[in-house]
Amino acid sequence: MKLTTSTGALRAWVTVLLVVIPITVLSVAVVFYVNRQTRLICGVVVLIDDRNQRLPPADPDTMAFRRELHRYRQLLACKGA
């Protein structure tokens, strides 16, 4: 199985592999990286939201912040500790 033609050019399947393999590896790495970063962000959001849920009611701005943070937690589907 030769990788090159008689003129020295790479065969089509070799060229396709040289493009597909790095793109696949990069895509998988990006998925793992984003998943890890999401878990880190969720950890902070859950920590702050759990604390805020235990605090007594406050002024309207603070309560709006707490509701928005809780909505963000639900949007990211962050689980509790």
N, C-alpha and C positions, 0 to 999 in steps of 0.2 A: 504494500500500500504506500504509494508515493504521495508526499505532501505537495509536491510541485509538478508543474507540467514540464514538457520537454524544453520549453522556452524559459523556465525558471520562475514563472508566475505561480502564486499559491492557487491551489485548487479551490473551487467555489465552497465546498463543504468546510474547508479549513478556515476560510475567510468568515463564513457564517459562525463557526465556533469561536473564533477570535472576537467576535462582536457579542454573541449571545452569552457566553460564559461570564465575562466581566460584568455585564449588565445584570445578570441573575444574582451574582455574588453581591454586588452593590445594593440591589433591591432588598435582598434578605437582610443585609447589614442595617439598612435604613429602617426596616420594620422592627428589628430588635432594638435599635437605638431609640426610636420613637416610643416603643412600648416601655422601655426602662425610664425614659424621661417622664412619661405620663404617670408612672407609678410614683416617682419622686414628687411630682407636683401634687398628685392626689394625697400623698402623705402629709404634706403641709396644709392643704385645704381641709382635710379631715381633722387634723389637729386643731386648727383655728376654729372650724365650724363646731366641733364638739365642745370646745371651751365657750364659744359664744352662746350655744344653746343652754348652757348652765347658768349664764349670767342673768341678773334681773333686767326687766325692761328699762330702756333708757330713752334718750331724746329721739325724735323722729329720724334724724339723719343716721344715727347709730343703728336704729332698728332697720332702716332701709339697707344699710351696709350688710347687716347680718342676714337679711332675707336674700340679698343678691349673692352673697357668698354661699349660702345654702343652695340656691338655685344653680350656681356654678358647680357645686359638688354633685348635684343630681344630674346635671348636663354631662359631666365627665364620667358619670356612673362610678364615682369613687365609693369604695366599700369602707365601712368603719374598721377601727383597729381590732 
